[in-house]
Amino acid sequence: MVQRQFPNPVELLELMKFKKPELDGRKRRLEGALTIDDLRLTAKRRTPKAAFDYTDGAAEGELSLTRARQAFQDVEFHPGILRPAPTVDTSVEILGGPSALPFGIAPTGFTRLMQTEGETAGAGAAAAAGIPFTLSTLGTTSIEGVKAANPHGRNWFQLYVMRDREISYELTRRAAASGFDTLQFTVDTPVAGARLRDKRNGFSIPPQLTLGTIINAIPRPWWWYDFLTTPKLEFASLSTTGGTVGELLDAAMDPTISYDDLAVIRDIWPGKIVIKGVQNVEDSVRLRDAGVDGIVLSNHGGRQLDRAPIPFHLLPEVRKAVGDDFTVMIDTGIMNGADIVAAVALGADFTLIGRAYLYGLMAGGRQGVDRTIAILRSEIERTMRLLGVASLAELEPAHVTQLTRLVPVARSAAEARVR
């Protein structure tokens, strides 16, 4: 029989621990975010619907994005036992330079619309973490502004080929003059994808004040205060704005982009050049043979062609086809450090994060981006320790099984030849 007694006040006091309240609201929000999904929920609460949906959404039915994220969730790890890894080395050499982590910040457009610090916050956080930062052609901070925010770190530039080719050429020259070391030549955006959330929200650049946006702004006055009291948005490539994102892209981009354009840019650009938006094995091999420095397997975060190939599923086949000495990077769907570990194990030299970075930015500006990086770093290190590997170089395909939900229908030999 259990013996009962009156609670001892001294023992009760030993059990009662009161945490000192955190008065800084931003710090409190970010410390409470334990995952990228937590940052996403905070970002959604703090950002007007149109700006949040522009970041969070994808094209048409958003199947490409959903499938890309699901592919990372459908992973089975195979840890080794009795292989102590008390410390882990997360550093890599990528495109001729170091990175403290196996990921960098991907190019994102219109970033200051999500939160007013925009690319400056991203570049500064990347500098502090020792990882590369990529500026988009459609970024809202100038090439020179990003260089000032990250003067000693690695800056990369993402290039769209515009209808007015001289705009693209001049941006390339400016990035080179500012010391950017890598160019991401983007090939998956000849026209804009159908981003239905933006159309339904009436989202435009710059944002227009309507009854709906005013009502949505009432619980988020800080966002509008920041937007209206900070310098006017400046785009890296567009001298005029006005219209939906799709209209701006269609007016600027050129569907006739070809290998001839790549040749011209290679003559202008003195640094490393990678092709972003590669979505099949054949193109991967062709680009390797053409002498580029690397590729990014990407379906543009699901924002262009819906039902596009899943980059993570393509990765093992591409790595096998191009060999071990060719740089293969991957983006789209990364929401956890374990996703990055799985990608490296299956052959990725490097990964890029887009939405994960923007969720942190919207949740807390520069500090939010720092929090994104800290969460992913912790998840990478923990996953590596649990797998029993002390460095990224020790990761191999045997550590990962890709579990597939979508299995291609078998095709006849004749159909395969047509392809």
C-alpha positions in Angstrom: 0.0 0.0 0.0 1.3 3.5 -0.9 2.3 5.5 2.1 0.8 9.1 2.0 2.1 12.2 3.7 1.4 15.9 3.6 3.6 17.8 1.0 6.8 19.2 2.5 6.9 22.9 1.6 10.7 22.7 1.3 10.5 19.9 -1.2 7.8 21.8 -3.1 10.0 24.8 -3.5 12.8 22.5 -4.9 10.3 21.5 -7.7 9.2 25.0 -8.5 11.4 26.6 -11.1 10.4 29.9 -12.6 12.0 31.0 -15.8 12.8 34.6 -16.1 10.4 36.2 -18.6 11.9 37.3 -21.9 10.7 40.9 -22.5 12.1 41.1 -26.0 9.2 40.0 -28.2 11.3 39.1 -31.2 13.8 37.1 -29.2 10.9 35.3 -27.5 9.3 34.4 -30.8 12.5 33.1 -32.3 13.6 31.1 -29.3 10.2 29.4 -29.3 10.7 28.3 -32.9 12.3 24.9 -32.9 11.8 24.0 -36.5 11.5 25.7 -39.9 7.7 24.9 -39.7 7.6 26.9 -36.5 9.2 29.8 -38.2 6.7 29.5 -41.1 3.7 29.7 -38.7 5.2 32.8 -37.0 5.9 34.3 -40.5 2.3 33.7 -41.5 1.0 35.5 -38.4 3.2 38.5 -38.9 3.1 39.1 -42.7 0.2 40.3 -44.8 -1.5 37.5 -46.7 -0.5 38.6 -50.2 3.2 38.8 -49.3 3.2 35.6 -47.3 1.4 33.7 -50.1 3.9 35.0 -52.7 6.6 33.3 -50.6 4.7 30.2 -49.5 2.9 29.5 -52.7 3.8 27.7 -55.9 2.4 27.2 -59.4 -1.1 26.0 -60.2 -2.1 23.1 -57.9 1.3 23.4 -56.1 1.9 19.7 -56.8 5.6 20.2 -57.6 6.3 21.8 -54.2 4.2 19.3 -52.3 5.9 16.3 -53.9 9.4 17.8 -53.4 8.8 18.2 -49.7 7.2 14.8 -49.5 10.2 13.2 -51.2 12.4 14.4 -48.3 10.0 13.1 -45.7 9.9 9.7 -47.5 13.5 8.9 -46.5 14.7 6.1 -44.4 18.1 6.5 -42.7 20.5 3.7 -42.0 22.7 4.5 -39.0 25.9 2.8 -38.1 26.4 1.7 -34.5 29.4 1.9 -32.2 30.8 4.6 -34.4 31.3 7.5 -32.1 31.0 11.0 -33.6 31.2 13.3 -30.6 32.1 16.2 -32.9 31.1 16.6 -36.6 32.6 18.6 -39.4 29.9 20.2 -41.5 32.3 22.2 -43.7 32.6 21.7 -47.5 34.6 23.1 -50.4 32.2 24.2 -53.1 33.0 25.9 -56.4 36.5 26.8 -55.4 35.8 28.1 -52.0 34.8 27.1 -48.4 31.4 26.9 -46.8 31.0 26.2 -43.1 27.8 24.3 -43.8 26.5 22.2 -46.8 23.9 24.8 -47.7 23.8 28.4 -48.9 21.0 30.9 -49.3 19.2 30.6 -52.6 18.2 33.6 -54.8 14.8 35.0 -54.0 13.0 37.9 -55.7 11.2 40.9 -54.2 12.7 40.0 -50.8 12.1 43.3 -49.1 8.4 42.8 -49.6 8.5 40.0 -47.2 10.4 42.0 -44.5 12.0 45.3 -45.0 15.6 44.2 -44.1 15.4 41.9 -47.2 18.7 40.7 -48.8 20.8 42.7 -46.4 19.6 40.5 -43.6 20.3 37.4 -45.7 23.7 38.4 -46.7 24.7 39.5 -43.2 23.5 36.2 -41.7 25.3 34.2 -44.4 28.5 36.2 -43.6 28.2 35.4 -39.9 27.6 31.7 -40.6 30.3 31.4 -43.2 28.0 30.3 -46.0 27.3 31.7 -49.5 24.5 34.2 -50.2 22.9 34.4 -53.7 21.3 37.6 -55.0 18.5 37.3 -57.4 18.3 39.3 -60.6 14.9 40.3 -59.2 16.3 41.1 -55.8 15.4 44.3 -54.0 18.9 45.2 -52.9 21.5 46.2 -55.4 24.6 44.1 -56.2 26.7 46.8 -54.5 24.4 46.8 -51.4 24.8 43.0 -50.9 28.5 43.4 -51.3 28.5 46.0 -48.5 26.4 43.7 -46.3 28.8 40.8 -46.9 32.1 42.4 -47.8 34.4 39.4 -46.9 32.1 36.4 -47.5 31.0 34.6 -50.6 28.4 36.3 -52.7 26.8 34.6 -55.7 24.6 36.1 -58.4 21.6 34.5 -60.1 21.1 35.7 -63.7 17.9 35.7 -65.8 18.4 36.4 -69.5 16.2 39.4 -70.2 14.5 40.4 -73.5 16.9 43.3 -73.4 20.1 41.3 -73.4 22.2 44.3 -72.5 20.5 44.5 -69.1 21.7 41.0 -68.4 25.2 41.7 -69.7 25.5 44.8 -67.5 24.3 43.0 -64.4 26.9 40.3 -65.1 29.7 42.9 -65.3 28.5 44.6 -62.1 28.5 41.4 -60.2 32.0 40.5 -61.4 33.3 44.0 -60.5 31.8 43.6 -57.0 33.7 40.4 -56.4 30.9 37.9 -56.7 32.6 34.5 -57.3 29.8 32.4 -58.8 27.0 33.0 -61.4 23.8 30.9 -61.4 22.6 31.0 -65.0 18.9 30.3 -64.7 17.2 28.3 -67.4 13.7 27.3 -66.1 11.9 30.6 -66.5 11.3 31.4 -70.2 7.8 32.5 -69.1 6.2 33.0 -65.7 4.5 30.1 -64.0 0.8 30.4 -63.1 1.0 31.4 -59.4 -2.7 31.3 -58.6 -2.4 32.5 -55.0 -0.9 35.8 -56.3 -3.8 36.2 -58.8 -6.4 35.5 -56.2 -4.8 37.9 -53.8 -4.5 40.6 -56.5 -0.8 40.7 -55.5 1.1 43.3 -57.4 4.5 45.1 -57.3 4.4 47.5 -55.5 1.5 46.3 -53.2 -1.7 48.2 -53.8 -3.9 49.4 -51.0 -7.4 47.8 -51.4 -10.2 47.2 -48.9 -8.9 43.6 -48.6 -5.3 44.6 -47.9 -6.3 47.3 -45.4 -8.4 44.8 -43.5 -5.6 42.3 -43.6 -3.1 44.9 -42.4 -5.0 45.9 -39.3 -3.5 43.1 -37.1 -0.1 43.6 -38.8 0.6 47.4 -38.5 4.4 46.8 -38.0 4.7 45.4 -41.5 3.1 48.4 -43.1 5.0 50.8 -40.9 8.3 49.2 -42.0 7.2 49.2 -45.6 6.1 52.8 -45.7 8.9 54.3 -43.6 11.9 52.6 -45.3 13.5 53.5 -48.7 11.6 52.7 -51.8 12.1 49.3 -53.3 14.9 49.1 -55.8 15.2 46.2 -58.2 18.4 44.8 -59.5 17.1 44.7 -63.1 13.7 46.3 -63.5 13.6 50.1 -63.9 9.8 50.2 -63.8 7.3 48.2 -61.8 3.5 47.9 -61.7 1.5 44.7 -62.2 1.4 41.2 -61.0 4.6 39.2 -60.6 3.7 37.1 -63.6 3.1 40.1 -65.8 6.5 41.5 -64.7 8.3 38.3 -65.4 6.6 37.8 -68.8 7.5 41.3 -69.8 11.2 40.9 -68.8 12.0 37.2 -69.6 12.7 35.9 -73.1 11.4 32.4 -74.1 14.1 32.2 -76.9 17.0 31.7 -74.4 19.4 29.1 -75.7 23.0 27.7 -75.5 24.1 30.8 -77.6 23.1 33.0 -74.7 25.0 30.8 -72.3 28.1 31.2 -74.5 27.9 35.0 -74.5 27.5 35.1 -70.7 30.5 32.7 -70.3 32.6 35.1 -72.3 31.6 38.0 -70.0 31.8 36.2 -66.6 35.3 35.5 -65.1 34.2 33.3 -62.2 32.5 30.0 -61.8 29.2 29.4 -63.6 26.5 26.9 -62.8 23.2 26.2 -64.6 20.2 26.5 -62.3 16.9 24.8 -63.2 18.2 21.5 -64.6 15.5 18.8 -64.6 16.7 15.7 -66.4 19.7 13.5 -66.8 20.3 14.2 -70.5 20.7 18.0 -69.9 22.9 17.3 -66.9 25.3 15.3 -69.1 25.2 17.8 -71.9 26.0 20.7 -69.6 28.9 18.8 -68.1 30.2 18.1 -71.6 29.8 21.8 -72.4 32.3 22.7 -69.7 30.2 24.6 -67.1 31.3 24.4 -63.5 28.2 22.7 -62.1 24.4 22.5 -62.1 21.6 23.0 -59.7 18.8 20.4 -59.9 15.8 22.6 -59.3 12.2 23.0 -60.4 12.2 26.6 -59.1 10.6 25.7 -55.8 7.6 24.4 -57.7 6.9 28.0 -58.9 7.2 27.3 -62.7 6.0 24.1 -64.3 3.7 22.2 -62.0 4.1 18.4 -62.0 7.8 19.0 -62.8 10.4 16.4 -61.8 11.3 16.1 -58.2 15.0 17.2 -57.9 15.7 14.9 -54.9 14.5 11.9 -56.9 16.6 12.9 -59.9 19.7 13.3 -57.8 21.1 9.7 -57.6 20.6 9.1 -61.4 22.2 12.4 -62.3 25.2 11.8 -60.0 25.7 8.4 -61.6 25.5 9.9 -65.1 27.8 12.9 -64.6 30.4 11.2 -62.4 31.9 12.2 -59.1 34.0 15.1 -60.3 31.2 17.3 -61.5 29.5 19.8 -59.1 25.8 18.9 -58.5 23.7 21.1 -56.2 20.0 20.8 -55.4 17.2 22.9 -54.1 13.4 22.8 -53.7 11.6 21.3 -50.7 14.3 21.6 -48.1 12.7 22.2 -44.7 15.0 20.3 -42.3 18.7 19.7 -41.8 18.0 16.0 -42.3 16.9 16.8 -45.8 20.3 18.3 -46.5 22.1 15.3 -45.0 20.0 12.9 -47.2 20.8 15.0 -50.3 24.6 15.0 -49.5 24.5 11.2 -48.9 22.9 10.6 -52.3 25.4 12.7 -54.2 24.7 16.4 -53.8 27.8 18.5 -53.3 25.7 21.4 -51.9 22.2 22.5 -51.3 20.3 25.8 -51.4 17.5 27.1 -49.1 14.9 29.6 -50.3 11.6 29.5 -48.4 13.3 28.3 -45.2 15.4 31.5 -45.2 12.4 33.7 -46.0 10.3 32.2 -43.2 13.0 33.2 -40.8 13.2 36.7 -42.4 9.5 37.3 -42.1 9.5 35.9 -38.5 12.2 38.2 -37.2 14.3 40.0 -39.8 18.1 39.4 -39.6 17.7 37.6 -36.3 15.1 35.3 -37.9 17.6 34.4 -40.7 20.2 33.6 -38.0 17.6 31.4 -36.4 16.9 29.5 -39.6 20.6 28.8 -40.0 21.0 27.8 -36.4 18.0 25.3 -36.6 19.3 23.7 -39.8 22.9 23.5 -38.4 21.6 21.8 -35.3 19.5 19.3 -37.3 22.4 18.5 -39.6 24.9 17.9 -36.7 22.4 15.8 -34.8 21.5 13.7 -37.8 25.2 13.1 -38.6 25.9 12.0 -35.0 22.9 9.7 -35.0 24.1 8.2 -38.3 27.6 7.7 -36.9 29.5 9.9 -39.3 32.0 12.6 -38.3 32.2 14.5 -41.6 30.1 15.0 -44.7 32.6 13.1 -46.7 31.6 9.9 -44.8 28.0 10.2 -46.0 27.2 7.7 -48.7 24.2 6.3 -50.5 24.1 3.3 -48.1 22.9 5.7 -45.4 19.7 6.6 -47.2 16.8 4.8 -48.8 14.3 6.9 -50.9 10.8 5.6 -50.3 8.6 6.2 -53.3 4.9 7.0 -53.5 4.9 7.9 -57.1 6.1 5.1 -59.3 6.4 5.7 -63.0 4.2 3.7 -65.3 6.3 1.2 -67.3 6.7 2.3 -70.9 7.2 0.3 -74.0 10.6 0.1 -75.7 9.2 2.2 -78.6 8.0 4.9 -76.3 11.4 5.1 -74.6 13.1 5.5 -78.0 10.8 8.4 -78.9 12.0 10.2 -75.8 
